Amino acid sequence: MEGTGGEVTDQQVGRAGWAARAGPRVEFEFGAVFTSVRAVPLRTGRGDRLCVSDLLAAASGRLWIADAPAKALKVYSPQGWIVQALDREATGLRRPVSLTSLHGRWIAALDGLLPAVAILDESGRTVRRFRTHEVDRPVQVCCLSDRRLAVLGSGWGRGAGKLVHLYSTGGEYIESFFGEPRDGRSAGRAYAATMGETLYLAHTSTDSFAVYDLEADAVLSFPCVAARGVGTLRGLFATRCGPLLALYARDDGDYLYDIYGLDGTPIALGVPSDERVVGVEGPFFYSVHNPPGGDPTLRVWKLRFEKNDIAT
């Protein structure tokens, strides 16, 4: 299905985000449910490689990338030029694996080796850094309404079988919850997405999603419908107004996507693509495509559904 024509305006987007400023419009196909917005080559420089472990579009328009194999945070301009490469000496991070926005002007980065979180401003200066002693093998950090940080680990070891650990933005430990599934299958890992005070959780060893409403102190769940069994869970994403997108990797290297309303209502199931979604900003999904022998390309997508078609 072809993408829609015309430029994305601030009125359509809700604010002049990174995706609305990032260069000429290019059309791509992404199943039948996504519309292309932008495509920007990420120029890595001669001899350099870029591995996108996580991606964050900052309020300034710059693009932050956690490159775990390179042990660095890399900052790109909206046009795709590298601006900064922040190594361990600059950030204290041995292996940055996950990023989240904090207060709209800071970036929280998770260390996947030493359980710790570094909070940086958009100039790359470290504002604060704290250890997360309760976390085993840190894999992801999320922000809940700019009030708390949720850090996901493996659940094995000193984390006492819990996968999710809550901290204040200043680094004070609050609580741990969401136990590791123990069903005899492979250990796997958990993925999370946030919407306000709601935390959506999924695990590679389960057939359902858990929904924690931390403000109402309520827990719900709903089953995953299509892609489970034909692919392995590789990500969970939620846009500003919904929906929830679950990413599955297939053995052939392509991906499948299941899309749900925030109440668990299926919207589109088993959407195939060779694009790997790596982040969200507002209503936009970001994916990275790595052509053989060329620079990786960042692509920006928006669901074709109108807001009224998505359960919120």
C-alpha positions as protocol buffer text, in pm:
chain_id: "A"
residue {
  index: 1
  type: MET
  ca { x: 0 y: 0 z: 0 }
}
residue {
  index: 2
  type: GLU
  ca { x: 144 y: 337 z: -94 }
}
residue {
  index: 3
  type: GLY
  ca { x: 221 y: 606 z: 164 }
}
residue {
  index: 4
  type: THR
  ca { x: 14 y: 920 z: 180 }
}
residue {
  index: 5
  type: GLY
  ca { x: 135 y: 1237 z: 12 }
}
residue {
  index: 6
  type: GLY
  ca { x: 211 y: 1583 z: 147 }
}
residue {
  index: 7
  type: GLU
  ca { x: 434 y: 1715 z: 424 }
}
residue {
  index: 8
  type: VAL
  ca { x: 380 y: 1641 z: 791 }
}
residue {
  index: 9
  type: THR
  ca { x: 287 y: 1961 z: 971 }
}
residue {
  index: 10
  type: ASP
  ca { x: 317 y: 2060 z: 1338 }
}
residue {
  index: 11
  type: GLN
  ca { x: -64 y: 2051 z: 1361 }
}
residue {
  index: 12
  type: GLN
  ca { x: -68 y: 1691 z: 1239 }
}
residue {
  index: 13
  type: VAL
  ca { x: 220 y: 1581 z: 1458 }
}
residue {
  index: 14
  type: GLY
  ca { x: 125 y: 1775 z: 1770 }
}
residue {
  index: 15
  type: ARG
  ca { x: 473 y: 1926 z: 1802 }
}
residue {
  index: 16
  type: ALA
  ca { x: 773 y: 1987 z: 1578 }
}
residue {
  index: 17
  type: GLY
  ca { x: 947 y: 1661 z: 1666 }
}
residue {
  index: 18
  type: TRP
  ca { x: 1260 y: 1514 z: 1516 }
}
residue {
  index: 19
  type: ALA
  ca { x: 1066 y: 1317 z: 1256 }
}
residue {
  index: 20
  type: ALA
  ca { x: 894 y: 1629 z: 1123 }
}
residue {
  index: 21
  type: ARG
  ca { x: 1224 y: 1806 z: 1054 }
}
residue {
  index: 22
  type: ALA
  ca { x: 1446 y: 1531 z: 922 }
}
residue {
  index: 23
  type: GLY
  ca { x: 1473 y: 1590 z: 550 }
}
residue {
  index: 24
  type: PRO
  ca { x: 1285 y: 1507 z: 229 }
}
residue {
  index: 25
  type: ARG
  ca { x: 990 y: 1273 z: 223 }
}
residue {
  index: 26
  type: VAL
  ca { x: 1059 y: 924 z: 87 }
}
residue {
  index: 27
  type: GLU
  ca { x: 801 y: 651 z: 36 }
}
residue {
  index: 28
  type: PHE
  ca { x: 847 y: 294 z: 153 }
}
residue {
  index: 29
  type: GLU
  ca { x: 614 y: 6 z: 218 }
}
residue {
  index: 30
  type: PHE
  ca { x: 579 y: -147 z: 563 }
}
residue {
  index: 31
  type: GLY
  ca { x: 306 y: -407 z: 540 }
}
residue {
  index: 32
  type: ALA
  ca { x: -32 y: -246 z: 488 }
}
residue {
  index: 33
  type: VAL
  ca { x: -65 y: -48 z: 809 }
}
residue {
  index: 34
  type: PHE
  ca { x: 226 y: 200 z: 813 }
}
residue {
  index: 35
  type: THR
  ca { x: 285 y: 526 z: 626 }
}
residue {
  index: 36
  type: SER
  ca { x: 638 y: 644 z: 552 }
}
residue {
  index: 37
  type: VAL
  ca { x: 733 y: 988 z: 682 }
}
residue {
  index: 38
  type: ARG
  ca { x: 1110 y: 1026 z: 646 }
}
residue {
  index: 39
  type: ALA
  ca { x: 1427 y: 839 z: 549 }
}
residue {
  index: 40
  type: VAL
  ca { x: 1769 y: 970 z: 658 }
}
residue {
  index: 41
  type: PRO
  ca { x: 2108 y: 802 z: 601 }
}
residue {
  index: 42
  type: LEU
  ca { x: 2313 y: 783 z: 921 }
}
residue {
  index: 43
  type: ARG
  ca { x: 2662 y: 873 z: 800 }
}
residue {
  index: 44
  type: THR
  ca { x: 2903 y: 673 z: 1011 }
}
residue {
  index: 45
  type: GLY
  ca { x: 3234 y: 793 z: 872 }
}
residue {
  index: 46
  type: ARG
  ca { x: 3501 y: 596 z: 690 }
}
residue {
  index: 47
  type: GLY
  ca { x: 3582 y: 267 z: 859 }
}
residue {
  index: 48
  type: ASP
  ca { x: 3322 y: 312 z: 1132 }
}
residue {
  index: 49
  type: ARG
  ca { x: 3023 y: 86 z: 1193 }
}
residue {
  index: 50
  type: LEU
  ca { x: 2698 y: 162 z: 1371 }
}
residue {
  index: 51
  type: CYS
  ca { x: 2504 y: -94 z: 1571 }
}
residue {
  index: 52
  type: VAL
  ca { x: 2176 y: 45 z: 1705 }
}
residue {
  index: 53
  type: SER
  ca { x: 2107 y: -115 z: 2042 }
}
residue {
  index: 54
  type: ASP
  ca { x: 1854 y: 157 z: 2123 }
}
residue {
  index: 55
  type: LEU
  ca { x: 1749 y: 493 z: 1982 }
}
residue {
  index: 56
  type: LEU
  ca { x: 1608 y: 813 z: 2130 }
}
residue {
  index: 57
  type: ALA
  ca { x: 1492 y: 1123 z: 1943 }
}
residue {
  index: 58
  type: ALA
  ca { x: 1574 y: 1409 z: 2180 }
}
residue {
  index: 59
  type: ALA
  ca { x: 1374 y: 1730 z: 2219 }
}
residue {
  index: 60
  type: SER
  ca { x: 1651 y: 1934 z: 2052 }
}
residue {
  index: 61
  type: GLY
  ca { x: 1609 y: 1736 z: 1730 }
}
residue {
  index: 62
  type: ARG
  ca { x: 1925 y: 1534 z: 1774 }
}
residue {
  index: 63
  type: LEU
  ca { x: 1920 y: 1158 z: 1758 }
}
residue {
  index: 64
  type: TRP
  ca { x: 2085 y: 959 z: 2038 }
}
residue {
  index: 65
  type: ILE
  ca { x: 2193 y: 601 z: 1970 }
}
residue {
  index: 66
  type: ALA
  ca { x: 2322 y: 345 z: 2219 }
}
residue {
  index: 67
  type: ASP
  ca { x: 2586 y: 142 z: 2037 }
}
residue {
  index: 68
  type: ALA
  ca { x: 2659 y: -143 z: 2278 }
}
residue {
  index: 69
  type: PRO
  ca { x: 2932 y: -320 z: 2073 }
}
residue {
  index: 70
  type: ALA
  ca { x: 3118 y: 11 z: 2035 }
}
residue {
  index: 71
  type: LYS
  ca { x: 3069 y: 85 z: 2409 }
}
residue {
  index: 72
  type: ALA
  ca { x: 2956 y: 436 z: 2322 }
}
residue {
  index: 73
  type: LEU
  ca { x: 2664 y: 675 z: 2290 }
}
residue {
  index: 74
  type: LYS
  ca { x: 2651 y: 834 z: 1946 }
}
residue {
  index: 75
  type: VAL
  ca { x: 2467 y: 1158 z: 1873 }
}
residue {
  index: 76
  type: TYR
  ca { x: 2346 y: 1247 z: 1523 }
}
residue {
  index: 77
  type: SER
  ca { x: 2204 y: 1564 z: 1372 }
}
residue {
  index: 78
  type: PRO
  ca { x: 1854 y: 1560 z: 1215 }
}
residue {
  index: 79
  type: GLN
  ca { x: 2028 y: 1538 z: 876 }
}
residue {
  index: 80
  type: GLY
  ca { x: 2213 y: 1219 z: 975 }
}
residue {
  index: 81
  type: TRP
  ca { x: 2562 y: 1358 z: 1048 }
}
residue {
  index: 82
  type: ILE
  ca { x: 2740 y: 1236 z: 1360 }
}
residue {
  index: 83
  type: VAL
  ca { x: 2785 y: 1516 z: 1614 }
}
residue {
  index: 84
  type: GLN
  ca { x: 2934 y: 1337 z: 1915 }
}
residue {
  index: 85
  type: ALA
  ca { x: 3063 y: 996 z: 2018 }
}
residue {
  index: 86
  type: LEU
  ca { x: 3062 y: 961 z: 2396 }
}
residue {
  index: 87
  type: ASP
  ca { x: 3280 y: 676 z: 2522 }
}
residue {
  index: 88
  type: ARG
  ca { x: 3324 y: 527 z: 2868 }
}
residue {
  index: 89
  type: GLU
  ca { x: 3561 y: 805 z: 2972 }
}
residue {
  index: 90
  type: ALA
  ca { x: 3291 y: 1063 z: 2899 }
}
residue {
  index: 91
  type: THR
  ca { x: 2988 y: 879 z: 3044 }
}
residue {
  index: 92
  type: GLY
  ca { x: 3120 y: 610 z: 3278 }
}
residue {
  index: 93
  type: LEU
  ca { x: 2914 y: 354 z: 3083 }
}
residue {
  index: 94
  type: ARG
  ca { x: 3091 y: 29 z: 2997 }
}
residue {
  index: 95
  type: ARG
  ca { x: 2823 y: -95 z: 2757 }
}
residue {
  index: 96
  type: PRO
  ca { x: 2523 y: 134 z: 2694 }
}
residue {
  index: 97
  type: VAL
  ca { x: 2222 y: -79 z: 2597 }
}
residue {
  index: 98
  type: SER
  ca { x: 1908 y: 134 z: 2649 }
}
residue {
  index: 99
  type: LEU
  ca { x: 1794 y: 498 z: 2649 }
}
residue {
  index: 100
  type: THR
  ca { x: 1492 y: 691 z: 2773 }
}
residue {
  index: 101
  type: SER
  ca { x: 1396 y: 1057 z: 2787 }
}
residue {
  index: 102
  type: LEU
  ca { x: 1368 y: 1234 z: 3122 }
}
residue {
  index: 103
  type: HIS
  ca { x: 1195 y: 1570 z: 3180 }
}
residue {
  index: 104
  type: GLY
  ca { x: 1214 y: 1636 z: 2806 }
}
residue {
  index: 105
  type: ARG
  ca { x: 1573 y: 1761 z: 2828 }
}
residue {
  index: 106
  type: TRP
  ca { x: 1781 y: 1479 z: 2977 }
}
residue {
  index: 107
  type: ILE
  ca { x: 1876 y: 1135 z: 2852 }
}
residue {
  index: 108
  type: ALA
  ca { x: 1892 y: 837 z: 3089 }
}
residue {
  index: 109
  type: ALA
  ca { x: 2130 y: 567 z: 2963 }
}
residue {
  index: 110
  type: LEU
  ca { x: 2153 y: 215 z: 3106 }
}
residue {
  index: 111
  type: ASP
  ca { x: 2481 y: 26 z: 3144 }
}
residue {
  index: 112
  type: GLY
  ca { x: 2443 y: -338 z: 3044 }
}
residue {
  index: 113
  type: LEU
  ca { x: 2759 y: -455 z: 3223 }
}
residue {
  index: 114
  type: LEU
  ca { x: 2784 y: -256 z: 3546 }
}
residue {
  index: 115
  type: PRO
  ca { x: 2428 y: -217 z: 3680 }
}
residue {
  index: 116
  type: ALA
  ca { x: 2406 y: 161 z: 3665 }
}
residue {
  index: 117
  type: VAL
  ca { x: 2217 y: 449 z: 3504 }
}
residue {
  index: 118
  type: ALA
  ca { x: 2380 y: 769 z: 3377 }
}
residue {
  index: 119
  type: ILE
  ca { x: 2169 y: 1080 z: 3320 }
}
residue {
  index: 120
  type: LEU
  ca { x: 2308 y: 1325 z: 3067 }
}
residue {
  index: 121
  type: ASP
  ca { x: 2201 y: 1662 z: 2932 }
}
residue {
  index: 122
  type: GLU
  ca { x: 2180 y: 1720 z: 2558 }
}
residue {
  index: 123
  type: SER
  ca { x: 2534 y: 1857 z: 2544 }
}
residue {
  index: 124
  type: GLY
  ca { x: 2659 y: 1514 z: 2656 }
}
residue {
  index: 125
  type: ARG
  ca { x: 2748 y: 1622 z: 3010 }
}
residue {
  index: 126
  type: THR
  ca { x: 2671 y: 1366 z: 3283 }
}
residue {
  index: 127
  type: VAL
  ca { x: 2425 y: 1521 z: 3529 }
}
residue {
  index: 128
  type: ARG
  ca { x: 2415 y: 1228 z: 3769 }
}
residue {
  index: 129
  type: ARG
  ca { x: 2493 y: 860 z: 3783 }
}
residue {
  index: 130
  type: PHE
  ca { x: 2369 y: 590 z: 4019 }
}
residue {
  index: 131
  type: ARG
  ca { x: 2408 y: 218 z: 4071 }
}
residue {
  index: 132
  type: THR
  ca { x: 2112 y: -21 z: 4041 }
}
residue {
  index: 133
  type: HIS
  ca { x: 2222 y: -292 z: 4284 }
}
residue {
  index: 134
  type: GLU
  ca { x: 1897 y: -488 z: 4259 }
}
residue {
  index: 135
  type: VAL
  ca { x: 1926 y: -548 z: 3884 }
}
residue {
  index: 136
  type: ASP
  ca { x: 2078 y: -862 z: 3732 }
}
residue {
  index: 137
  type: ARG
  ca { x: 2208 y: -828 z: 3374 }
}
residue {
  index: 138
  type: PRO
  ca { x: 2041 y: -492 z: 3292 }
}
residue {
  index: 139
  type: VAL
  ca { x: 1868 y: -484 z: 2953 }
}
residue {
  index: 140
  type: GLN
  ca { x: 1627 y: -186 z: 2938 }
}
residue {
  index: 141
  type: VAL
  ca { x: 1536 y: 141 z: 3110 }
}
residue {
  index: 142
  type: CYS
  ca { x: 1196 y: 317 z: 3079 }
}
residue {
  index: 143
  type: CYS
  ca { x: 1055 y: 639 z: 3222 }
}
residue {
  index: 144
  type: LEU
  ca { x: 717 y: 662 z: 3396 }
}
residue {
  index: 145
  type: SER
  ca { x: 568 y: 1013 z: 3375 }
}
residue {
  index: 146
  type: ASP
  ca { x: 909 y: 1172 z: 3447 }
}
residue {
  index: 147
  type: ARG
  ca { x: 871 y: 1054 z: 3808 }
}
residue {
  index: 148
  type: ARG
  ca { x: 1025 y: 707 z: 3814 }
}
residue {
  index: 149
  type: LEU
  ca { x: 1261 y: 492 z: 3615 }
}
residue {
  index: 150
  type: ALA
  ca { x: 1189 y: 124 z: 3553 }
}
residue {
  index: 151
  type: VAL
  ca { x: 1498 y: -90 z: 3492 }
}
residue {
  index: 152
  type: LEU
  ca { x: 1460 y: -443 z: 3349 }
}
residue {
  index: 153
  type: GLY
  ca { x: 1703 y: -722 z: 3430 }
}
residue {
  index: 154
  type: SER
  ca { x: 1727 y: -1097 z: 3392 }
}
residue {
  index: 155
  type: GLY
  ca { x: 1566 y: -1194 z: 3724 }
}
residue {
  index: 156
  type: TRP
  ca { x: 1841 y: -1443 z: 3809 }
}
residue {
  index: 157
  type: GLY
  ca { x: 2070 y: -1375 z: 4105 }
}
residue {
  index: 158
  type: ARG
  ca { x: 2051 y: -1094 z: 4358 }
}
residue {
  index: 159
  type: GLY
  ca { x: 1738 y: -952 z: 4194 }
}
residue {
  index: 160
  type: ALA
  ca { x: 1546 y: -1223 z: 4385 }
}
residue {
  index: 161
  type: GLY
  ca { x: 1362 y: -1348 z: 4077 }
}
residue {
  index: 162
  type: LYS
  ca { x: 1215 y: -1008 z: 3985 }
}
residue {
  index: 163
  type: LEU
  ca { x: 1252 y: -854 z: 3641 }
}
residue {
  index: 164
  type: VAL
  ca { x: 1139 y: -494 z: 3697 }
}
residue {
  index: 165
  type: HIS
  ca { x: 1300 y: -259 z: 3948 }
}
residue {
  index: 166
  type: LEU
  ca { x: 1167 y: 93 z: 4013 }
}
residue {
  index: 167
  type: TYR
  ca { x: 1386 y: 389 z: 4108 }
}
residue {
  index: 168
  type: SER
  ca { x: 1324 y: 755 z: 4161 }
}
residue {
  index: 169
  type: THR
  ca { x: 1483 y: 982 z: 3903 }
}
residue {
  index: 170
  type: GLY
  ca { x: 1741 y: 1064 z: 4170 }
}
residue {
  index: 171
  type: GLY
  ca { x: 1840 y: 699 z: 4203 }
}
residue {
  index: 172
  type: GLU
  ca { x: 1654 y: 590 z: 4519 }
}
residue {
  index: 173
  type: TYR
  ca { x: 1533 y: 230 z: 4503 }
}
residue {
  index: 174
  type: ILE
  ca { x: 1151 y: 192 z: 4536 }
}
residue {
  index: 175
  type: GLU
  ca { x: 1040 y: -167 z: 4468 }
}
residue {
  index: 176
  type: SER
  ca { x: 1076 y: -476 z: 4248 }
}
residue {
  index: 177
  type: PHE
  ca { x: 807 y: -686 z: 4076 }
}
residue {
  index: 178
  type: PHE
  ca { x: 720 y: -910 z: 3776 }
}
residue {
  index: 179
  type: GLY
  ca { x: 872 y: -1253 z: 3838 }
}
residue {
  index: 180
  type: GLU
  ca { x: 1079 y: -1444 z: 3585 }
}
residue {
  index: 181
  type: PRO
  ca { x: 873 y: -1721 z: 3415 }
}
residue {
  index: 182
  type: ARG
  ca { x: 997 y: -2063 z: 3530 }
}
residue {
  index: 183
  type: ASP
  ca { x: 835 y: -2305 z: 3288 }
}
residue {
  index: 184
  type: GLY
  ca { x: 1133 y: -2511 z: 3177 }
}
residue {
  index: 185
  type: ARG
  ca { x: 1182 y: -2323 z: 2850 }
}
residue {
  index: 186
  type: SER
  ca { x: 1484 y: -2108 z: 2775 }
}
residue {
  index: 187
  type: ALA
  ca { x: 1547 y: -1822 z: 3016 }
}
residue {
  index: 188
  type: GLY
  ca { x: 1468 y: -1555 z: 2754 }
}
residue {
  index: 189
  type: ARG
  ca { x: 1424 y: -1191 z: 2848 }
}
residue {
  index: 190
  type: ALA
  ca { x: 1160 y: -929 z: 2914 }
}
residue {
  index: 191
  type: TYR
  ca { x: 1067 y: -619 z: 2714 }
}
residue {
  index: 192
  type: ALA
  ca { x: 874 y: -314 z: 2832 }
}
residue {
  index: 193
  type: ALA
  ca { x: 692 y: -7 z: 2703 }
}
residue {
  index: 194
  type: THR
  ca { x: 541 y: 279 z: 2903 }
}
residue {
  index: 195
  type: MET
  ca { x: 240 y: 505 z: 2870 }
}
residue {
  index: 196
  type: GLY
  ca { x: 217 y: 758 z: 3152 }
}
residue {
  index: 197
  type: GLU
  ca { x: 202 y: 556 z: 3473 }
}
residue {
  index: 198
  type: THR
  ca { x: 127 y: 231 z: 3289 }
}
residue {
  index: 199
  type: LEU
  ca { x: 398 y: -25 z: 3224 }
}
residue {
  index: 200
  type: TYR
  ca { x: 344 y: -289 z: 2953 }
}
residue {
  index: 201
  type: LEU
  ca { x: 557 y: -602 z: 2990 }
}
residue {
  index: 202
  type: ALA
  ca { x: 618 y: -907 z: 2775 }
}
residue {
  index: 203
  type: HIS
  ca { x: 857 y: -1200 z: 2800 }
}
residue {
  index: 204
  type: THR
  ca { x: 994 y: -1432 z: 2536 }
}
residue {
  index: 205
  type: SER
  ca { x: 879 y: -1735 z: 2740 }
}
residue {
  index: 206
  type: THR
  ca { x: 513 y: -1637 z: 2785 }
}
residue {
  index: 207
  type: ASP
  ca { x: 204 y: -1608 z: 2567 }
}
residue {
  index: 208
  type: SER
  ca { x: 60 y: -1291 z: 2718 }
}
residue {
  index: 209
  type: PHE
  ca { x: 133 y: -929 z: 2801 }
}
residue {
  index: 210
  type: ALA
  ca { x: 118 y: -792 z: 3156 }
}
residue {
  index: 211
  type: VAL
  ca { x: -17 y: -442 z: 3217 }
}
residue {
  index: 212
  type: TYR
  ca { x: 82 y: -266 z: 3540 }
}
residue {
  index: 213
  type: ASP
  ca { x: -112 y: 52 z: 3618 }
}
residue {
  index: 214
  type: LEU
  ca { x: 115 y: 187 z: 3890 }
}
residue {
  index: 215
  type: GLU
  ca { x: -106 y: 487 z: 3967 }
}
residue {
  index: 216
  type: ALA
  ca { x: -418 y: 274 z: 4024 }
}
residue {
  index: 217
  type: ASP
  ca { x: -217 y: -15 z: 4171 }
}
residue {
  index: 218
  type: ALA
  ca { x: -379 y: -257 z: 3925 }
}
residue {
  index: 219
  type: VAL
  ca { x: -248 y: -548 z: 3717 }
}
residue {
  index: 220
  type: LEU
  ca { x: -410 y: -684 z: 3400 }
}
residue {
  index: 221
  type: SER
  ca { x: -304 y: -914 z: 3118 }
}
residue {
  index: 222
  type: PHE
  ca { x: -407 y: -1004 z: 2765 }
}
residue {
  index: 223
  type: PRO
  ca { x: -290 y: -1281 z: 2529 }
}
residue {
  index: 224
  type: CYS
  ca { x: -58 y: -1232 z: 2235 }
}
residue {
  index: 225
  type: VAL
  ca { x: -243 y: -1356 z: 1930 }
}
residue {
  index: 226
  type: ALA
  ca { x: -55 y: -1407 z: 1607 }
}
residue {
  index: 227
  type: ALA
  ca { x: 323 y: -1382 z: 1592 }
}
residue {
  index: 228
  type: ARG
  ca { x: 404 y: -1590 z: 1900 }
}
residue {
  index: 229
  type: GLY
  ca { x: 519 y: -1931 z: 1781 }
}
residue {
  index: 230
  type: VAL
  ca { x: 643 y: -1811 z: 1442 }
}
residue {
  index: 231
  type: GLY
  ca { x: 897 y: -1563 z: 1575 }
}
residue {
  index: 232
  type: THR
  ca { x: 1089 y: -1460 z: 1886 }
}
residue {
  index: 233
  type: LEU
  ca { x: 992 y: -1146 z: 2073 }
}
residue {
  index: 234
  type: ARG
  ca { x: 1251 y: -871 z: 2016 }
}
residue {
  index: 235
  type: GLY
  ca { x: 1082 y: -551 z: 2129 }
}
residue {
  index: 236
  type: LEU
  ca { x: 775 y: -376 z: 2269 }
}
residue {
  index: 237
  type: PHE
  ca { x: 687 y: -16 z: 2182 }
}
residue {
  index: 238
  type: ALA
  ca { x: 407 y: 231 z: 2265 }
}
residue {
  index: 239
  type: THR
  ca { x: 350 y: 569 z: 2102 }
}
residue {
  index: 240
  type: ARG
  ca { x: 222 y: 875 z: 2286 }
}
residue {
  index: 241
  type: CYS
  ca { x: -147 y: 792 z: 2229 }
}
residue {
  index: 242
  type: GLY
  ca { x: -109 y: 421 z: 2162 }
}
residue {
  index: 243
  type: PRO
  ca { x: -105 y: 168 z: 2012 }
}
residue {
  index: 244
  type: LEU
  ca { x: 119 y: -108 z: 2146 }
}
residue {
  index: 245
  type: LEU
  ca { x: 353 y: -270 z: 1894 }
}
residue {
  index: 246
  type: ALA
  ca { x: 519 y: -609 z: 1954 }
}
residue {
  index: 247
  type: LEU
  ca { x: 821 y: -695 z: 1737 }
}
residue {
  index: 248
  type: TYR
  ca { x: 907 y: -1056 z: 1658 }
}
residue {
  index: 249
  type: ALA
  ca { x: 1216 y: -1181 z: 1470 }
}
residue {
  index: 250
  type: ARG
  ca { x: 1179 y: -1474 z: 1232 }
}
residue {
  index: 251
  type: ASP
  ca { x: 1442 y: -1733 z: 1151 }
}
residue {
  index: 252
  type: ASP
  ca { x: 1477 y: -1595 z: 798 }
}
residue {
  index: 253
  type: GLY
  ca { x: 1594 y: -1259 z: 935 }
}
residue {
  index: 254
  type: ASP
  ca { x: 1272 y: -1068 z: 865 }
}
residue {
  index: 255
  type: TYR
  ca { x: 1028 y: -940 z: 1125 }
}
residue {
  index: 256
  type: LEU
  ca { x: 662 y: -969 z: 1218 }
}
residue {
  index: 257
  type: TYR
  ca { x: 458 y: -711 z: 1406 }
}
residue {
  index: 258
  type: ASP
  ca { x: 146 y: -745 z: 1617 }
}
residue {
  index: 259
  type: ILE
  ca { x: -36 y: -421 z: 1694 }
}
residue {
  index: 260
  type: TYR
  ca { x: -280 y: -380 z: 1982 }
}
residue {
  index: 261
  type: GLY
  ca { x: -484 y: -105 z: 2138 }
}
residue {
  index: 262
  type: LEU
  ca { x: -373 y: -14 z: 2488 }
}
residue {
  index: 263
  type: ASP
  ca { x: -659 y: -225 z: 2626 }
}
residue {
  index: 264
  type: GLY
  ca { x: -531 y: -533 z: 2440 }
}
residue {
  index: 265
  type: THR
  ca { x: -771 y: -513 z: 2145 }
}
residue {
  index: 266
  type: PRO
  ca { x: -597 y: -651 z: 1831 }
}
residue {
  index: 267
  type: ILE
  ca { x: -557 y: -392 z: 1556 }
}
residue {
  index: 268
  type: ALA
  ca { x: -328 y: -565 z: 1305 }
}
residue {
  index: 269
  type: LEU
  ca { x: -161 y: -902 z: 1348 }
}
residue {
  index: 270
  type: GLY
  ca { x: 134 y: -1069 z: 1179 }
}
residue {
  index: 271
  type: VAL
  ca { x: 240 y: -764 z: 974 }
}
residue {
  index: 272
  type: PRO
  ca { x: 560 y: -870 z: 786 }
}
residue {
  index: 273
  type: SER
  ca { x: 854 y: -638 z: 724 }
}
residue {
  index: 274
  type: ASP
  ca { x: 1231 y: -635 z: 683 }
}
residue {
  index: 275
  type: GLU
  ca { x: 1239 y: -318 z: 896 }
}
residue {
  index: 276
  type: ARG
  ca { x: 1349 y: -341 z: 1262 }
}
residue {
  index: 277
  type: VAL
  ca { x: 1175 y: -84 z: 1480 }
}
residue {
  index: 278
  type: VAL
  ca { x: 1420 y: 56 z: 1737 }
}
residue {
  index: 279
  type: GLY
  ca { x: 1233 y: 346 z: 1901 }
}
residue {
  index: 280
  type: VAL
  ca { x: 935 y: 580 z: 1916 }
}
residue {
  index: 281
  type: GLU
  ca { x: 872 y: 954 z: 1949 }
}
residue {
  index: 282
  type: GLY
  ca { x: 522 y: 1093 z: 1983 }
}
residue {
  index: 283
  type: PRO
  ca { x: 313 y: 917 z: 1712 }
}
residue {
  index: 284
  type: PHE
  ca { x: 621 y: 800 z: 1518 }
}
residue {
  index: 285
  type: PHE
  ca { x: 801 y: 467 z: 1495 }
}
residue {
  index: 286
  type: TYR
  ca { x: 1171 y: 461 z: 1405 }
}
residue {
  index: 287
  type: SER
  ca { x: 1338 y: 174 z: 1221 }
}
residue {
  index: 288
  type: VAL
  ca { x: 1692 y: 113 z: 1099 }
}
residue {
  index: 289
  type: HIS
  ca { x: 1775 y: -53 z: 768 }
}
residue {
  index: 290
  type: ASN
  ca { x: 2132 y: -172 z: 700 }
}
residue {
  index: 291
  type: PRO
  ca { x: 2203 y: -206 z: 326 }
}
residue {
  index: 292
  type: PRO
  ca { x: 2504 y: -420 z: 227 }
}
residue {
  index: 293
  type: GLY
  ca { x: 2813 y: -202 z: 199 }
}
residue {
  index: 294
  type: GLY
  ca { x: 2631 y: 125 z: 272 }
}
residue {
  index: 295
  type: ASP
  ca { x: 2544 y: 353 z: 560 }
}
residue {
  index: 296
  type: PRO
  ca { x: 2248 y: 247 z: 772 }
}
residue {
  index: 297
  type: THR
  ca { x: 1927 y: 436 z: 701 }
}
residue {
  index: 298
  type: LEU
  ca { x: 1690 y: 563 z: 965 }
}
residue {
  index: 299
  type: ARG
  ca { x: 1327 y: 543 z: 856 }
}
residue {
  index: 300
  type: VAL
  ca { x: 1033 y: 706 z: 1026 }
}
residue {
  index: 301
  type: TRP
  ca { x: 680 y: 563 z: 1013 }
}
residue {
  index: 302
  type: LYS
  ca { x: 334 y: 647 z: 1131 }
}
residue {
  index: 303
  type: LEU
  ca { x: 36 y: 413 z: 1159 }
}
residue {
  index: 304
  type: ARG
  ca { x: -223 y: 461 z: 888 }
}
residue {
  index: 305
  type: PHE
  ca { x: -509 y: 426 z: 1138 }
}
residue {
  index: 306
  type: GLU
  ca { x: -683 y: 736 z: 1259 }
}
residue {
  index: 307
  type: LYS
  ca { x: -675 y: 799 z: 1633 }
}
residue {
  index: 308
  type: ASN
  ca { x: -1043 y: 709 z: 1665 }
}
residue {
  index: 309
  type: ASP
  ca { x: -971 y: 365 z: 1524 }
}
residue {
  index: 310
  type: ILE
  ca { x: -726 y: 283 z: 1804 }
}
residue {
  index: 311
  type: ALA
  ca { x: -849 y: 180 z: 2146 }
}
residue {
  index: 312
  type: THR
  ca { x: -686 y: 395 z: 2413 }
}
